[in-house]
Amino acid sequence: MNLGEQLQRLREEKNLSREELAQAMNVSRQAVYKWENNKGYPDIKNLIKLSDLYNVTLDELIKGDRSFQKKIVIDQKRIKLRIYQILVL
């Protein structure tokens, strides 16, 4: 199941309309539509909000969608720099 299908299924299980979800997430109804139809992806902040709202892990949201996983890019240098700043400063 791809991410969009997963998001739509979870929303429907909560008996939420796209409009209600959009209001809860503080995004547009069109953004929710795009996520559910794989025309766009939520950013990491919204993925976290969705996982909290639906009471699922981030793994559960994204592991089923290999194409989405490939779009996630982790900048290792920035992460290491940020960790260094937290530990040293």
TIMI-2910 file (N, C-alpha, C, CB; in pm, 1 decimal, decimal comma, always signed):
<rs>
+----------+----------+----------+----------+----------+----------+----------+----------+----------+----------+----------+----------+------+
!      n_x !      n_y !      n_z !     ca_x !     ca_y !     ca_z !      c_x !      c_y !      c_z !     cb_x !     cb_y !     cb_z ! resn !
+----------+----------+----------+----------+----------+----------+----------+----------+----------+----------+----------+----------+------+
!    +84,8 !   -117,9 !     +0,0 !     +0,0 !     +0,0 !     +0,0 !    +89,2 !   +124,0 !     +0,0 !    -96,4 !     -0,1 !   +122,5 !  Met !
!    +59,7 !   +218,0 !    -88,7 !   +141,4 !   +338,4 !    -91,9 !    +96,7 !   +436,1 !    +16,3 !   +134,1 !   +404,7 !   -230,1 !  Asn !
!   +175,8 !   +539,9 !    +36,4 !   +150,1 !   +635,0 !   +143,7 !    +12,8 !   +700,2 !   +130,4 !   +257,8 !   +741,4 !   +145,5 !  Leu !
!    -23,6 !   +739,7 !    +10,8 !   -153,1 !   +804,9 !     -9,6 !   -269,2 !   +716,3 !    +30,5 !   -168,5 !   +845,9 !   -153,9 !  Gly !
!   -264,5 !   +590,8 !    -10,5 !   -370,1 !   +496,1 !    +26,0 !   -375,4 !   +476,9 !   +177,2 !   -347,9 !   +360,9 !    -43,9 !  Glu !
!   -257,8 !   +469,4 !   +236,7 !   -247,9 !   +452,1 !   +382,0 !   -310,3 !   +572,7 !   +453,9 !    -99,3 !   +434,1 !   +425,1 !  Gln !
!   -276,6 !   +693,6 !   +408,3 !   -329,8 !   +814,1 !   +471,7 !   -481,6 !   +822,5 !   +456,8 !   -264,5 !   +938,8 !   +411,8 !  Leu !
!   -531,6 !   +788,4 !   +340,4 !   -676,2 !   +793,1 !   +318,3 !   -746,9 !   +689,2 !   +406,1 !   -709,2 !   +768,9 !   +168,8 !  Gln !
!   -692,6 !   +569,4 !   +413,2 !   -752,3 !   +463,7 !   +494,8 !   -757,1 !   +506,1 !   +642,2 !   -672,6 !   +331,6 !   +479,2 !  Arg !
!   -645,5 !   +560,8 !   +692,3 !   -640,1 !   +604,2 !   +831,7 !   -738,4 !   +717,8 !   +860,3 !   -498,8 !   +648,3 !   +866,9 !  Leu !
!   -748,7 !   +811,5 !   +766,0 !   -843,0 !   +922,9 !   +783,6 !   -985,8 !   +871,4 !   +789,6 !   -828,5 !  +1025,4 !   +669,5 !  Arg !
!  -1018,8 !   +780,6 !   +699,2 !  -1154,3 !   +726,5 !   +695,9 !  -1184,7 !   +643,7 !   +820,6 !  -1174,0 !   +641,5 !   +570,7 !  Glu !
!  -1084,6 !   +573,5 !   +874,3 !  -1104,4 !   +497,8 !   +997,8 !  -1138,0 !   +589,1 !  +1115,3 !   -980,0 !   +416,2 !  +1029,9 !  Glu !
!  -1085,9 !   +711,5 !  +1110,7 !  -1114,4 !   +811,1 !  +1214,9 !  -1243,6 !   +888,6 !  +1186,1 !   -997,0 !   +909,1 !  +1227,5 !  Lys !
!  -1309,0 !   +853,7 !  +1074,8 !  -1432,3 !   +922,0 !  +1032,8 !  -1412,7 !  +1072,1 !  +1017,6 !  -1543,6 !   +895,3 !  +1132,8 !  Asn !
!  -1299,9 !  +1109,5 !   +958,5 !  -1270,4 !  +1250,2 !   +933,5 !  -1287,0 !  +1280,4 !   +785,7 !  -1128,0 !  +1286,0 !   +980,4 !  Leu !
!  -1340,1 !  +1397,3 !   +755,6 !  -1340,8 !  +1444,1 !   +617,1 !  -1203,5 !  +1504,1 !   +588,2 !  -1455,9 !  +1549,0 !   +591,8 !  Ser !
!  -1176,1 !  +1527,6 !   +462,0 !  -1049,8 !  +1594,3 !   +427,3 !  -1045,0 !  +1733,1 !   +490,6 !  -1033,2 !  +1604,6 !   +273,1 !  Arg !
!  -1157,8 !  +1800,4 !   +490,3 !  -1164,5 !  +1935,1 !   +549,3 !  -1133,1 !  +1931,2 !   +699,1 !  -1304,1 !  +1997,0 !   +526,4 !  Glu !
!  -1189,6 !  +1834,2 !   +770,4 !  -1165,0 !  +1822,6 !   +914,1 !  -1018,0 !  +1791,9 !   +942,2 !  -1254,2 !  +1713,6 !   +974,9 !  Glu !
!   -960,4 !  +1701,4 !   +862,3 !   -819,2 !  +1670,1 !   +880,0 !   -732,9 !  +1791,8 !   +850,5 !   -778,4 !  +1553,2 !   +790,1 !  Leu !
!   -765,4 !  +1861,8 !   +743,2 !   -689,6 !  +1981,5 !   +706,5 !   -691,2 !  +2083,4 !   +820,1 !   -746,7 !  +2044,4 !   +578,1 !  Ala !
!   -806,2 !  +2102,6 !   +881,0 !   -815,5 !  +2197,3 !   +992,8 !   -733,1 !  +2149,2 !  +1111,4 !   -962,2 !  +2216,9 !  +1035,1 !  Gln !
!   -739,4 !  +2020,5 !  +1141,2 !   -662,7 !  +1965,6 !  +1253,9 !   -512,5 !  +1976,1 !  +1229,6 !   -701,4 !  +1819,3 !  +1278,3 !  Ala !
!   -472,0 !  +1966,5 !  +1103,0 !   -330,6 !  +1970,4 !  +1066,7 !   -282,1 !  +2111,6 !  +1036,4 !   -305,7 !  +1881,6 !   +947,2 !  Met !
!   -376,5 !  +2205,5 !  +1025,4 !   -343,4 !  +2342,7 !   +988,4 !   -280,7 !  +2350,8 !   +848,4 !   -248,2 !  +2402,7 !  +1091,7 !  Asn !
!   -342,1 !  +2275,4 !   +755,9 !   -302,8 !  +2277,6 !   +614,8 !   -429,9 !  +2293,8 !   +531,8 !   -224,1 !  +2146,5 !   +574,2 !  Val !
!   -414,4 !  +2308,2 !   +402,5 !   -531,2 !  +2321,1 !   +316,3 !   -591,2 !  +2183,6 !   +284,9 !   -493,6 !  +2393,9 !   +186,1 !  Ser !
!   -718,5 !  +2185,6 !   +249,2 !   -786,3 !  +2063,1 !   +206,2 !   -718,4 !  +2006,9 !    +82,3 !   -935,9 !  +2089,9 !   +178,3 !  Arg !
!   -667,2 !  +2096,3 !     -2,6 !   -597,1 !  +2053,9 !   -123,4 !   -468,7 !  +1978,5 !    -90,2 !   -565,4 !  +2174,6 !   -210,9 !  Gln !
!   -400,4 !  +2019,5 !    +17,0 !   -278,8 !  +1949,3 !    +58,7 !   -312,8 !  +1805,7 !    +96,4 !   -210,7 !  +2022,0 !   +177,7 !  Ala !
!   -420,2 !  +1788,6 !   +173,2 !   -463,0 !  +1653,8 !   +212,1 !   -496,6 !  +1572,7 !    +87,9 !   -585,1 !  +1659,7 !   +307,6 !  Val !
!   -568,7 !  +1633,3 !     -7,0 !   -602,4 !  +1565,8 !   -132,1 !   -475,8 !  +1519,3 !   -204,3 !   -684,6 !  +1659,0 !   -223,1 !  Tyr !
!   -377,2 !  +1607,1 !   -214,0 !   -252,0 !  +1572,7 !   -282,8 !   -180,9 !  +1457,8 !   -213,0 !   -159,2 !  +1694,7 !   -289,9 !  Lys !
!   -176,2 !  +1459,8 !    -79,9 !   -110,6 !  +1351,9 !     -6,7 !   -179,3 !  +1219,2 !    -34,7 !   -110,4 !  +1381,0 !   +143,9 !  Trp !
!   -311,7 !  +1220,3 !    -30,7 !   -387,0 !  +1095,5 !    -46,1 !   -387,5 !  +1043,9 !   -189,1 !   -528,9 !  +1115,3 !     +0,3 !  Glu !
!   -355,8 !  +1129,7 !   -284,1 !   -353,6 !  +1088,9 !   -424,3 !   -212,1 !  +1084,3 !   -480,7 !   -438,5 !  +1183,1 !   -506,9 !  Asn !
!   -114,2 !  +1084,1 !   -391,1 !    +27,6 !  +1072,9 !   -428,4 !    +71,3 !  +1179,3 !   -528,2 !    +54,8 !   +936,2 !   -486,4 !  Asn !
!    +14,5 !  +1297,2 !   -514,8 !    +54,8 !  +1410,3 !   -598,8 !   +148,1 !  +1502,8 !   -521,4 !    -68,9 !  +1488,3 !   -648,5 !  Lys !
!   +172,4 !  +1470,3 !   -397,4 !   +261,7 !  +1543,5 !   -308,6 !   +276,5 !  +1463,5 !   -181,2 !   +208,7 !  +1687,1 !   -279,0 !  Gly !
!   +376,4 !  +1499,9 !   -103,6 !   +401,3 !  +1428,1 !    +21,0 !   +406,1 !  +1526,1 !   +137,2 !   +532,6 !  +1347,9 !    +12,6 !  Tyr !
!   +357,9 !  +1482,8 !   +254,9 !   +370,1 !  +1569,3 !   +371,8 !   +516,3 !  +1583,6 !   +413,1 !   +286,8 !  +1514,1 !   +488,6 !  Pro !
!   +551,6 !  +1699,7 !   +464,8 !   +687,9 !  +1715,8 !   +516,1 !   +699,7 !  +1640,8 !   +648,0 !   +724,0 !  +1866,7 !   +534,6 !  Asp !
!   +818,5 !  +1636,8 !   +702,6 !   +842,8 !  +1556,0 !   +822,4 !   +758,4 !  +1602,3 !   +941,1 !   +990,5 !  +1560,7 !   +859,6 !  Ile !
!   +738,8 !  +1733,6 !   +955,3 !   +655,2 !  +1783,8 !  +1065,8 !   +512,9 !  +1730,1 !  +1054,0 !   +653,6 !  +1938,7 !  +1067,1 !  Lys !
!   +461,1 !  +1732,4 !   +931,8 !   +324,7 !  +1684,4 !   +911,7 !   +316,9 !  +1532,6 !   +921,9 !   +272,1 !  +1730,2 !   +776,4 !  Asn !
!   +421,5 !  +1461,7 !   +882,5 !   +422,9 !  +1316,8 !   +902,4 !   +415,4 !  +1282,9 !  +1051,4 !   +549,7 !  +1255,0 !   +839,9 !  Leu !
!   +487,6 !  +1359,1 !  +1131,0 !   +484,8 !  +1336,2 !  +1276,0 !   +345,5 !  +1366,4 !  +1331,2 !   +591,4 !  +1423,7 !  +1347,5 !  Ile !
!   +285,9 !  +1476,9 !  +1286,7 !   +150,6 !  +1510,2 !  +1330,8 !    +52,0 !  +1400,4 !  +1292,2 !   +106,2 !  +1644,3 !  +1271,1 !  Lys !
!    +65,3 !  +1351,3 !  +1168,3 !    -24,1 !  +1245,2 !  +1121,4 !     -5,8 !  +1117,9 !  +1203,7 !     +0,8 !  +1215,9 !   +972,7 !  Leu !
!   +118,8 !  +1083,5 !  +1232,3 !   +142,4 !   +961,6 !  +1311,0 !    +82,7 !   +976,4 !  +1450,6 !   +294,1 !   +930,9 !  +1320,5 !  Ser !
!    +91,0 !  +1095,7 !  +1508,9 !    +30,6 !  +1119,6 !  +1639,6 !   -122,3 !  +1113,6 !  +1632,1 !    +75,4 !  +1255,5 !  +1694,5 !  Asp !
!   -177,9 !  +1181,1 !  +1533,8 !   -322,9 !  +1186,1 !  +1517,4 !   -381,8 !  +1046,1 !  +1496,4 !   -359,4 !  +1276,7 !  +1399,5 !  Leu !
!   -314,2 !   +966,0 !  +1414,9 !   -364,5 !   +832,5 !  +1381,7 !   -312,4 !   +724,5 !  +1476,3 !   -326,8 !   +797,5 !  +1239,6 !  Tyr !
!   -227,5 !   +765,3 !  +1570,3 !   -171,7 !   +671,4 !  +1667,5 !   -100,3 !   +553,6 !  +1599,6 !   -282,4 !   +619,2 !  +1758,7 !  Asn !
!    -16,3 !   +587,6 !  +1501,8 !    +69,0 !   +489,3 !  +1434,2 !   +211,3 !   +543,6 !  +1434,4 !    +19,2 !   +460,2 !  +1287,1 !  Val !
!   +307,1 !   +455,2 !  +1414,5 !   +446,0 !   +500,1 !  +1409,3 !   +477,1 !   +556,3 !  +1271,0 !   +542,5 !   +384,1 !  +1443,7 !  Thr !
!   +585,1 !   +632,3 !  +1263,3 !   +630,1 !   +680,3 !  +1133,0 !   +664,3 !   +562,7 !  +1042,4 !   +751,9 !   +773,4 !  +1148,3 !  Leu !
!   +723,1 !   +458,8 !  +1099,6 !   +753,5 !   +338,7 !  +1022,3 !   +628,4 !   +283,4 !   +955,6 !   +816,7 !   +232,1 !  +1111,8 !  Asp !
!   +520,7 !   +274,9 !  +1032,2 !   +395,9 !   +221,2 !   +977,4 !   +344,3 !   +307,2 !   +862,4 !   +289,5 !   +211,4 !  +1087,2 !  Glu !
!   +367,1 !   +437,0 !   +870,7 !   +320,3 !   +525,6 !   +764,3 !   +400,9 !   +508,9 !   +635,6 !   +327,0 !   +670,1 !   +810,6 !  Leu !
!   +532,5 !   +498,6 !   +647,3 !   +615,1 !   +508,6 !   +526,2 !   +676,3 !   +378,4 !   +477,2 !   +723,6 !   +604,4 !   +550,2 !  Ile !
!   +683,4 !   +275,7 !   +559,5 !   +752,5 !   +154,5 !   +516,4 !   +686,5 !    +84,6 !   +399,3 !   +762,2 !    +59,8 !   +630,0 !  Lys !
!   +557,4 !    +99,2 !   +383,7 !   +488,6 !    +31,3 !   +275,1 !   +507,1 !    +97,4 !   +139,7 !   +344,1 !    +23,0 !   +305,9 !  Gly !
!   +562,6 !   +215,8 !   +136,3 !   +573,8 !   +291,6 !    +11,2 !   +720,8 !   +311,0 !    -24,2 !   +502,2 !   +428,9 !    +23,0 !  Asp !
!   +773,2 !   +220,5 !   -104,7 !   +915,2 !   +224,6 !   -142,3 !   +950,9 !   +352,2 !   -218,6 !   +950,4 !   +102,6 !   -227,2 !  Arg !
!   +860,9 !   +399,8 !   -304,3 !   +892,7 !   +520,8 !   -381,2 !   +905,3 !   +641,7 !   -288,5 !   +784,5 !   +547,0 !   -488,6 !  Ser !
!   +823,3 !   +647,2 !   -185,2 !   +833,3 !   +757,0 !    -89,5 !   +962,7 !   +747,2 !    -10,9 !   +713,3 !   +757,2 !     +5,9 !  Phe !
!  +1000,8 !   +626,8 !    +28,5 !  +1124,2 !   +608,2 !   +103,9 !  +1244,0 !   +661,7 !    +25,7 !  +1144,6 !   +459,7 !   +137,5 !  Gln !
!  +1242,6 !   +644,8 !   -105,0 !  +1353,9 !   +692,2 !   -187,8 !  +1360,2 !   +844,2 !   -191,6 !  +1341,5 !   +637,6 !   -329,7 !  Lys !
!  +1247,4 !   +910,6 !   -167,3 !  +1244,5 !  +1056,6 !   -170,1 !  +1297,0 !  +1118,7 !    -40,6 !  +1103,2 !  +1104,7 !   -196,0 !  Lys !
!  +1307,0 !  +1037,6 !    +64,6 !  +1356,5 !  +1088,3 !   +192,6 !  +1508,1 !  +1095,0 !   +186,3 !  +1309,6 !   +998,5 !   +311,5 !  Ile !
!  +1559,6 !  +1213,7 !   +202,9 !  +1703,6 !  +1234,3 !   +197,2 !  +1749,0 !  +1286,1 !   +332,7 !  +1742,9 !  +1333,3 !    +82,7 !  Val !
!  +1847,1 !  +1220,9 !   +387,1 !  +1902,0 !  +1264,6 !   +515,0 !  +2039,3 !  +1323,5 !   +489,3 !  +1909,3 !  +1147,0 !   +617,7 !  Ile !
!  +2055,8 !  +1445,3 !   +528,4 !  +2183,5 !  +1512,8 !   +512,0 !  +2269,3 !  +1478,9 !   +634,0 !  +2165,0 !  +1668,6 !   +495,7 !  Asp !
!  +2353,6 !  +1377,5 !   +620,8 !  +2434,1 !  +1328,1 !   +731,9 !  +2525,0 !  +1436,5 !   +789,6 !  +2517,5 !  +1209,7 !   +686,7 !  Gln !
!  +2582,0 !  +1520,4 !   +705,8 !  +2671,0 !  +1624,9 !   +755,5 !  +2595,2 !  +1723,4 !   +844,2 !  +2737,2 !  +1699,1 !   +638,6 !  Lys !
!  +2475,6 !  +1762,6 !   +803,8 !  +2397,0 !  +1855,2 !   +884,7 !  +2356,4 !  +1791,4 !  +1016,2 !  +2273,1 !  +1901,2 !   +808,5 !  Arg !
!  +2321,5 !  +1664,5 !  +1013,1 !  +2283,8 !  +1595,4 !  +1137,0 !  +2402,5 !  +1590,0 !  +1231,8 !  +2232,4 !  +1452,7 !  +1107,1 !  Ile !
!  +2519,4 !  +1552,1 !  +1180,7 !  +2638,1 !  +1544,0 !  +1265,1 !  +2673,4 !  +1680,6 !  +1322,1 !  +2756,3 !  +1487,6 !  +1186,0 !  Lys !
!  +2663,6 !  +1784,9 !  +1240,5 !  +2692,4 !  +1919,4 !  +1287,2 !  +2594,7 !  +1959,4 !  +1397,0 !  +2686,4 !  +2019,3 !  +1171,1 !  Leu !
!  +2469,0 !  +1929,4 !  +1379,4 !  +2366,8 !  +1965,4 !  +1478,8 !  +2391,2 !  +1890,1 !  +1608,7 !  +2224,7 !  +1935,0 !  +1425,2 !  Arg !
!  +2423,0 !  +1763,8 !  +1601,6 !  +2453,4 !  +1685,1 !  +1722,2 !  +2574,4 !  +1744,6 !  +1793,2 !  +2479,5 !  +1535,9 !  +1686,3 !  Ile !
!  +2676,8 !  +1780,6 !  +1717,3 !  +2795,9 !  +1842,2 !  +1774,2 !  +2760,0 !  +1971,4 !  +1845,6 !  +2900,1 !  +1868,7 !  +1665,5 !  Tyr !
!  +2677,1 !  +2053,6 !  +1781,9 !  +2637,8 !  +2180,0 !  +1842,9 !  +2561,8 !  +2158,3 !  +1973,2 !  +2552,8 !  +2260,7 !  +1746,1 !  Gln !
!  +2476,6 !  +2059,4 !  +1976,3 !  +2399,8 !  +2031,2 !  +2097,0 !  +2490,7 !  +1983,4 !  +2208,3 !  +2291,7 !  +1927,4 !  +2069,1 !  Ile !
!  +2584,5 !  +1895,3 !  +2175,3 !  +2671,5 !  +1837,0 !  +2277,8 !  +2777,0 !  +1935,8 !  +2328,7 !  +2740,1 !  +1713,4 !  +2222,6 !  Leu !
!  +2831,7 !  +2016,1 !  +2238,7 !  +2941,7 !  +2104,3 !  +2274,8 !  +2893,9 !  +2239,3 !  +2327,1 !  +3031,4 !  +2124,9 !  +2155,9 !  Val !
!  +2792,0 !  +2292,7 !  +2265,4 !  +2746,8 !  +2426,8 !  +2303,0 !  +2644,6 !  +2418,1 !  +2407,7 !  +2692,5 !  +2502,5 !  +2185,5 !  Leu !
+----------+----------+----------+----------+----------+----------+----------+----------+----------+----------+----------+----------+------+
</rs>
